[in-house]
Amino acid sequence: MRDRRRQFSEQLPGDHEVHLLSMIPHDWDEAKNRALLRRSFEALPSGGAVTISELLVNDEKTGPAPAALMSLNMLIETEGRNYTPAEYSAWLEEAGFRHIETVWFDAPAANGAVIGRKP
């Protein structure tokens, strides 16, 4: 499992228009997430997009409760945590993505997605 995870994080497909990172970034620290988003940007064609679907903590880091509790769990069990839309947006912009937006929704394991598009 670890080898497949390492391979995924080091090489992303270049023949796709969208990369979906669903319930992935919360496992990793900021540096690994920034590197992953840079690799996504490099692999995607112009007009492509990356979608980060997660249990997002609000920008004030005060909730919602399920996201905050899951973040605490991630801090204990992994090197990651649940991140805010502002954090993801900054990392996406740093990687080169533009037209960044956050879409909130209600689902069992996620409450939103942050989407960035490659110019």
N, CA, C and O of each residue as an XYZ file, in Angstrom:
476
protein
N       0.812     -1.188      0.000
C       0.000      0.000      0.000
C       0.861      1.260      0.000
O       0.580      2.213     -0.726
N       1.907      1.255      0.817
C       2.758      2.434      0.922
C       3.429      2.763     -0.419
O       3.560      3.936     -0.770
N       3.860      1.725     -1.178
C       4.494      1.982     -2.474
C       3.519      2.625     -3.444
O       3.890      3.541     -4.177
N       2.265      2.153     -3.459
C       1.266      2.754     -4.348
C       0.995      4.197     -3.946
O       0.819      5.067     -4.799
N       0.962      4.443     -2.645
C       0.725      5.797     -2.167
C       1.872      6.710     -2.571
O       1.639      7.837     -3.009
N       3.094      6.244     -2.430
C       4.259      7.034     -2.812
C       4.231      7.303     -4.314
O       4.496      8.425     -4.748
N       3.912      6.283     -5.112
C       3.857      6.449     -6.558
C       2.801      7.487     -6.927
O       3.046      8.348     -7.772
N       1.627      7.409     -6.297
C       0.574      8.383     -6.569
C       1.050      9.796     -6.278
O       0.820     10.710     -7.069
N       1.703      9.971     -5.157
C       2.085     11.320     -4.759
C       3.248     11.873     -5.576
O       3.479     13.082     -5.573
N       3.978     11.015     -6.271
C       5.127     11.474     -7.048
C       4.826     11.660     -8.522
O       5.504     12.439     -9.193
N       3.823     10.963     -9.042
C       3.534     11.056    -10.469
C       2.034     11.057    -10.685
O       1.348     10.098    -10.332
N       1.526     12.132    -11.265
C       0.100     12.240    -11.561
C      -0.110     12.114    -13.059
O       0.761     12.495    -13.841
N      -1.259     11.584    -13.472
C      -1.490     11.384    -14.901
C      -1.548     12.702    -15.663
O      -2.167     13.668    -15.216
N      -0.898     12.724    -16.815
C      -0.875     13.913    -17.647
C      -1.902     13.886    -18.752
O      -2.037     14.863    -19.490
N      -2.627     12.799    -18.886
C      -3.602     12.680    -19.967
C      -5.038     12.831    -19.457
O      -5.969     12.284    -20.047
N      -5.211     13.567    -18.369
C      -6.521     13.816    -17.783
C      -6.763     15.319    -17.705
O      -5.819     16.104    -17.616
N      -8.024     15.710    -17.740
C      -8.362     17.122    -17.634
C      -8.659     17.545    -16.204
O      -8.675     18.737    -15.896
N      -8.899     16.562    -15.320
C      -9.209     16.861    -13.926
C      -8.484     15.879    -13.023
O      -8.435     14.681    -13.302
N      -7.929     16.389    -11.954
C      -7.401     15.556    -10.872
C      -8.333     15.744     -9.686
O      -8.560     16.871     -9.246
N      -8.869     14.661     -9.171
C      -9.727     14.689     -7.992
C      -8.930     14.175     -6.807
O      -8.520     13.015     -6.779
N      -8.716     15.035     -5.839
C      -8.025     14.665     -4.610
C      -9.089     14.610     -3.520
O      -9.354     15.601     -2.839
N      -9.680     13.457     -3.371
C     -10.787     13.285     -2.439
C     -10.310     12.564     -1.188
O      -9.889     11.408     -1.242
N     -10.381     13.257     -0.071
C      -9.981     12.703      1.219
C      -8.516     12.255      1.201
O      -8.172     11.217      1.767
N      -7.668     13.035      0.556
C      -6.249     12.718      0.458
C      -5.382     13.727      1.214
O      -4.560     13.318      2.034
N      -5.539     15.035      0.964
C      -4.620     15.988      1.594
C      -4.625     15.984      3.124
O      -3.625     16.354      3.739
N      -5.718     15.577      3.740
C      -5.752     15.610      5.208
C      -4.759     14.629      5.840
O      -4.455     14.743      7.028
N      -4.257     13.677      5.070
C      -3.266     12.723      5.590
C      -1.858     13.302      5.657
O      -1.003     12.768      6.364
N      -1.607     14.391      4.929
C      -0.250     14.876      4.752
C      -0.058     16.270      5.316
O      -1.018     17.012      5.526
N       1.196     16.611      5.558
C       1.504     17.941      6.072
C       1.472     18.959      4.930
O       1.308     18.605      3.762
N       1.631     20.207      5.293
C       1.542     21.301      4.328
C       2.555     21.165      3.191
O       2.203     21.363      2.028
N       3.784     20.837      3.505
C       4.822     20.743      2.475
C       4.478     19.672      1.433
O       4.633     19.907      0.234
N       4.019     18.511      1.875
C       3.665     17.448      0.927
C       2.459     17.837      0.090
O       2.396     17.509     -1.095
N       1.502     18.530      0.687
C       0.337     18.974     -0.069
C       0.707     20.018     -1.113
O       0.211     19.981     -2.239
N       1.566     20.933     -0.745
C       2.013     21.944     -1.717
C       2.736     21.274     -2.884
O       2.524     21.640     -4.040
N       3.582     20.301     -2.585
C       4.298     19.586     -3.644
C       3.322     18.815     -4.528
O       3.480     18.794     -5.749
N       2.323     18.185     -3.929
C       1.317     17.452     -4.696
C       0.567     18.388     -5.644
O       0.325     18.036     -6.799
N       0.206     19.556     -5.172
C      -0.512     20.506     -6.029
C       0.383     21.047     -7.139
O      -0.098     21.303     -8.243
N       1.664     21.226     -6.872
C       2.596     21.637     -7.943
C       2.676     20.556     -9.019
O       2.668     20.861    -10.212
N       2.755     19.279     -8.591
C       2.809     18.181     -9.569
C       1.508     18.099    -10.356
O       1.525     17.810    -11.553
N       0.399     18.346     -9.705
C      -0.879     18.349    -10.408
C      -0.882     19.439    -11.469
O      -1.282     19.196    -12.608
N      -0.440     20.634    -11.105
C      -0.396     21.743    -12.056
C       0.485     21.403    -13.257
O       0.114     21.667    -14.400
N       1.637     20.825    -12.996
C       2.568     20.465    -14.076
C       1.978     19.410    -15.004
O       2.219     19.446    -16.211
N       1.210     18.472    -14.457
C       0.689     17.360    -15.254
C      -0.562     17.728    -16.054
O      -0.795     17.170    -17.126
N      -1.365     18.658    -15.545
C      -2.624     18.995    -16.208
C      -2.396     19.838    -17.454
O      -1.455     20.630    -17.510
N      -3.262     19.666    -18.459
C      -3.179     20.548    -19.633
C      -3.785     21.912    -19.310
O      -4.489     22.059    -18.311
N      -3.519     22.886    -20.134
C      -4.149     24.193    -19.989
C      -5.666     24.007    -20.022
O      -6.188     23.294    -20.879
N      -6.364     24.640    -19.098
C      -7.810     24.472    -18.994
C      -8.215     23.366    -18.042
O      -9.396     23.227    -17.721
N      -7.248     22.572    -17.582
C      -7.529     21.496    -16.646
C      -7.809     22.036    -15.248
O      -7.597     23.215    -14.965
N      -8.288     21.148    -14.382
C      -8.646     21.575    -13.027
C      -8.257     20.510    -12.015
O      -8.173     19.322    -12.329
N      -8.022     20.969    -10.797
C      -7.846     20.067     -9.666
C      -8.985     20.370     -8.696
O      -9.314     21.528     -8.437
N      -9.575     19.305     -8.172
C     -10.649     19.428     -7.193
C     -10.215     18.733     -5.912
O      -9.886     17.547     -5.914
N     -10.219     19.481     -4.827
C      -9.881     18.936     -3.516
C     -11.191     18.797     -2.746
O     -11.792     19.794     -2.345
N     -11.622     17.573     -2.544
C     -12.866     17.307     -1.821
C     -12.513     16.767     -0.445
O     -11.883     15.716     -0.318
N     -12.925     17.497      0.584
C     -12.514     17.172      1.947
C     -13.583     17.586      2.944
O     -14.575     18.223      2.591
N     -13.362     17.218      4.172
C     -14.099     17.748      5.302
C     -13.352     19.016      5.703
O     -12.366     18.958      6.437
N     -13.825     20.153      5.221
C     -13.123     21.421      5.382
C     -13.426     22.071      6.723
O     -14.567     22.073      7.185
N     -12.391     22.618      7.337
C     -12.541     23.451      8.524
C     -12.764     24.875      8.010
O     -12.145     25.280      7.027
N     -13.638     25.630      8.662
C     -13.866     27.000      8.192
C     -12.597     27.838      8.361
O     -11.682     27.459      9.092
N     -12.557     28.975      7.680
C     -11.347     29.797      7.673
C     -10.984     30.340      9.051
O      -9.826     30.676      9.299
N     -11.953     30.429      9.940
C     -11.686     30.883     11.307
C     -11.161     29.750     12.199
O     -10.734     29.987     13.329
N     -11.197     28.528     11.682
C     -10.781     27.312     12.385
C     -11.595     27.077     13.658
O     -11.080     26.594     14.665
N     -12.877     27.432     13.586
C     -13.780     27.233     14.723
C     -14.772     26.101     14.503
O     -15.559     25.802     15.402
N     -14.761     25.478     13.368
C     -15.729     24.420     13.066
C     -15.788     24.211     11.576
O     -14.901     24.662     10.852
N     -16.793     23.549     11.112
C     -17.857     22.903     11.864
C     -17.318     21.746     12.714
O     -16.227     21.230     12.474
N     -18.106     21.361     13.702
C     -17.645     20.367     14.675
C     -17.111     19.081     14.036
O     -16.036     18.627     14.427
N     -17.819     18.467     13.064
C     -17.267     17.229     12.483
C     -15.882     17.425     11.853
O     -15.019     16.553     11.960
N     -15.676     18.561     11.203
C     -14.369     18.830     10.577
C     -13.295     19.061     11.632
O     -12.170     18.582     11.492
N     -13.639     19.792     12.683
C     -12.671     20.059     13.746
C     -12.297     18.777     14.481
O     -11.127     18.563     14.801
N     -13.272     17.932     14.747
C     -12.987     16.662     15.427
C     -12.155     15.734     14.550
O     -11.245     15.062     15.034
N     -12.472     15.702     13.267
C     -11.691     14.873     12.349
C     -10.263     15.409     12.248
O      -9.315     14.631     12.139
N     -10.109     16.714     12.285
C      -8.777     17.313     12.241
C      -7.960     16.878     13.450
O      -6.779     16.556     13.318
N      -8.569     16.867     14.607
C      -7.890     16.397     15.809
C      -7.457     14.945     15.642
O      -6.339     14.579     16.004
N      -8.337     14.128     15.096
C      -8.011     12.722     14.834
C      -6.840     12.604     13.861
O      -5.958     11.769     14.059
N      -6.821     13.422     12.821
C      -5.742     13.364     11.828
C      -4.418     13.799     12.458
O      -3.368     13.248     12.128
N      -4.457     14.774     13.356
C      -3.239     15.207     14.039
C      -2.638     14.089     14.884
O      -1.418     13.987     15.020
N      -3.502     13.258     15.445
C      -3.049     12.160     16.297
C      -2.533     10.986     15.467
O      -1.526     10.373     15.820
N      -3.216     10.670     14.366
C      -2.927      9.454     13.613
C      -2.030      9.642     12.396
O      -1.422      8.676     11.936
N      -1.928     10.846     11.866
C      -1.150     11.068     10.643
C      -0.262     12.296     10.829
O      -0.178     12.851     11.925
N       0.384     12.703      9.777
C       1.158     13.939      9.813
C       0.314     15.124      9.354
O       0.797     16.256      9.332
N      -0.933     14.876      8.990
C      -1.806     15.924      8.458
C      -2.848     16.396      9.438
O      -2.782     16.129     10.638
N      -3.819     17.111      8.887
C      -4.980     17.620      9.614
C      -5.993     18.080      8.577
O      -5.717     18.032      7.378
N      -7.148     18.520      9.019
C      -8.110     19.095      8.083
C      -7.754     20.561      7.884
O      -7.492     21.283      8.846
N      -7.748     20.988      6.644
C      -7.316     22.335      6.294
C      -8.510     23.217      5.924
O      -9.622     22.729      5.722
N      -8.262     24.502      5.840
C      -9.311     25.472      5.522
C      -9.320     25.772      4.020
O      -8.326     25.534      3.334
N     -10.441     26.294      3.509
C     -10.451     26.734      2.112
C      -9.379     27.793      1.825
O      -8.787     27.797      0.746
N      -9.131     28.678      2.774
C      -8.106     29.710      2.560
C      -6.719     29.085      2.405
O      -5.925     29.533      1.579
N      -6.426     28.050      3.200
C      -5.126     27.386      3.076
C      -5.001     26.717      1.709
O      -4.003     26.900      1.012
N      -6.011     25.947      1.331
C      -5.971     25.291      0.017
C      -5.885     26.315     -1.109
O      -5.134     26.125     -2.065
N      -6.648     27.393     -1.002
C      -6.631     28.423     -2.045
C      -5.243     29.029     -2.202
O      -4.781     29.241     -3.323
N      -4.580     29.307     -1.092
C      -3.221     29.874     -1.150
C      -2.259     28.896     -1.805
O      -1.426     29.292     -2.620
N      -2.368     27.624     -1.455
C      -1.472     26.618     -2.041
C      -1.746     26.456     -3.535
O      -0.812     26.325     -4.326
N      -3.012     26.464     -3.920
C      -3.364     26.343     -5.341
C      -2.824     27.526     -6.128
O      -2.252     27.350     -7.204
N      -3.000     28.719     -5.603
C      -2.498     29.904     -6.287
C      -0.977     29.864     -6.397
O      -0.419     30.197     -7.443
N      -0.314     29.461     -5.335
C       1.140     29.338     -5.342
C       1.604     28.350     -6.419
O       2.647     28.555     -7.039
N       0.839     27.290     -6.639
C       1.187     26.280     -7.647
C       0.921     26.764     -9.066
O       1.430     26.177    -10.021
N       0.125     27.837     -9.223
C      -0.154     28.374    -10.550
C      -1.618     28.320    -10.951
O      -1.988     28.845    -12.001
N      -2.456     27.697    -10.137
C      -3.880     27.606    -10.460
C      -4.546     28.966    -10.302
O      -4.111     29.792     -9.500
N      -5.602     29.189    -11.072
C      -6.367     30.437    -11.020
C      -7.859     30.096    -10.957
O      -8.243     28.927    -11.005
N      -8.680     31.121    -10.851
C     -10.145     30.951    -10.778
C     -10.505     29.942     -9.682
O     -11.287     29.016     -9.899
N      -9.929     30.142     -8.533
C     -10.102     29.216     -7.402
C     -11.431     29.512     -6.720
O     -11.766     30.666     -6.453
N     -12.172     28.460     -6.446
C     -13.468     28.625     -5.776
C     -13.688     27.503     -4.776
O     -13.143     26.408     -4.912
N     -14.494     27.798     -3.776
C     -14.897     26.799     -2.789
C     -16.381     26.536     -2.961
O     -17.184     27.466     -3.045
N     -16.734     25.273     -3.011
C     -18.127     24.847     -3.129
C     -18.451     24.044     -1.873
O     -17.806     23.033     -1.591
N     -19.445     24.495     -1.126
C     -19.858     23.803      0.089
C     -21.017     22.870     -0.227
O     -21.884     23.207     -1.034
N     -21.037     21.699      0.403
C     -22.141     20.753      0.240
C     -22.242     19.895      1.492
O     -21.410     19.996      2.394
N     -23.248     19.064      1.542
C     -23.461     18.196      2.688
C     -23.391     16.752      2.228
O     -24.262     16.287      1.493
N     -22.359     16.043      2.655
C     -22.175     14.634      2.307
C     -21.599     13.917      3.523
O     -21.077     14.572      4.425
N     -21.680     12.603      3.570
C     -21.222     11.875      4.760
C     -19.764     12.095      5.129
O     -19.452     12.190      6.316
N     -18.877     12.177      4.181
C     -17.453     12.237      4.502
C     -16.785     13.545      4.104
O     -15.605     13.746      4.392
N     -17.506     14.422      3.459
C     -16.926     15.693      3.013
C     -18.009     16.773      3.107
O     -19.204     16.485      3.054
N     -17.561     18.009      3.247
C     -18.523     19.097      3.293
C     -18.221     20.195      2.280
O     -18.902     21.219      2.236
N     -17.194     19.969      1.466
C     -16.872     20.972      0.474
C     -15.750     20.561     -0.451
O     -15.094     19.535     -0.266
N     -15.552     21.397     -1.453
C     -14.475     21.172     -2.422
C     -13.859     22.532     -2.767
O     -14.552     23.543     -2.877
N     -12.564     22.516     -2.929
C     -11.847     23.705     -3.399
C     -11.315     23.337     -4.778
O     -10.631     22.327     -4.947
N     -11.638     24.169     -5.753
C     -11.342     23.875     -7.159
C     -10.432     24.959     -7.717
O     -10.691     26.148     -7.530
N      -9.386     24.561     -8.390
C      -8.490     25.488     -9.068
C      -8.337     25.081    -10.513
O      -8.341     23.894    -10.839
N      -8.203     26.070    -11.380
C      -8.078     25.797    -12.820
C      -6.723     26.272    -13.341
O      -6.208     27.317    -12.942
N      -6.168     25.471    -14.242
C      -4.893     25.831    -14.855
C      -5.161     26.730    -16.058
O      -5.923     26.369    -16.955
N      -4.525     27.908    -16.069
C      -4.744     28.830    -17.222
C      -4.263     28.223    -18.528
O      -4.371     28.855    -19.579
